[in-house]
Amino acid sequence: MNKLVLAAALTAAASTAFAGNMSAPVMEAPVVVEETASSSGGALVPLLVLAVVAAFAAD
């Protein structure tokens, strides 16, 4: 009976000793988001729409 209790105790101790992962933790690089502000890019679409409307109005 003592050998059974000792075997159970050693098994429980051995299974909890290797609970973690042996590889080193990997740190991910931070993501940097850069906003680009362009004044001509925001005005380009309305100017194109205005040019198309003016072309249809001229006909």
Contacts in CASP RR format, 6 or more apart in sequence:
PFRMAT RR
TARGET T0000
AUTHOR 0000-0000-0000
METHOD contacts of the structure
MODEL  1
MNKLVLAAALTAAASTAFAGNMSAPVMEAPVVVEETASSSGGALVPLLVL
AVVAAFAAD
END
